[in-house]
Amino acid sequence: MATIKITQVKSAINYPKKQKDTLKALGISKLNQTVEKEENPQILGMVRAVEHLVKVEK
């Protein structure tokens, strides 16, 4: 499968705990941190939930 790069570009302060937990589940703990994940429906669903906080590259 293909991989995607997910970078946090906006702070999660003042956003619901569920969105903070989603970032943590993706492996992101700091601003401007980038992680590579395999592109699958579960990861894409998590990215969709926090799309306003992250930047995604194929």
N, C-alpha and C positions, 0 to 999 in steps of 0.2 A: 504494500500500500504506500501511498504518497505520504510525505510528512509536511507539516505546516509549522511556521514559526509564529509564536504568539508573544507579543511584547506589551507590557502594561504601560500605557501612555498617560493615564489620568489616575489620580489618587482615589482610593475607595472610601475615604473619610466622608461621612454623612450619607453613605449608601447603606441599604439594609444588610444585616448580618448574613443573610443567605447569599448575597453577591460576594461578600468578603470570603465566605466559605468556599464558594465556587472558584475564586482566584487561588485560594490555598490548595484546592483539589487539583487544579491545573499545574501546581508547582511554582506559582508566582508568589514571591513574598516581598519584593521591593519594586519601586517605580523604575521604569526603564529596563527591567529584567526581561530577558528573552528565554523562552523554553521551546524546544522542538518536540512536537507530539505527532503520533501517527494519526492520519486523517481517518476518523471513523465516526459513526453517528453519535456516539456518546460524547466525544470531544467536541464535535461541531455543535451539539446542543448546549454544552457548557459555555462555549465561546459565544453563542447567540445570546445567552442570558447576561453576559457582561460585555457585549459588543461596544458599548459606549465607553468602556474603560480600557480596551485593548486594541492593538493593531495586528492584523493577521496577514501573513505573507505565505504564498505557496512555495 
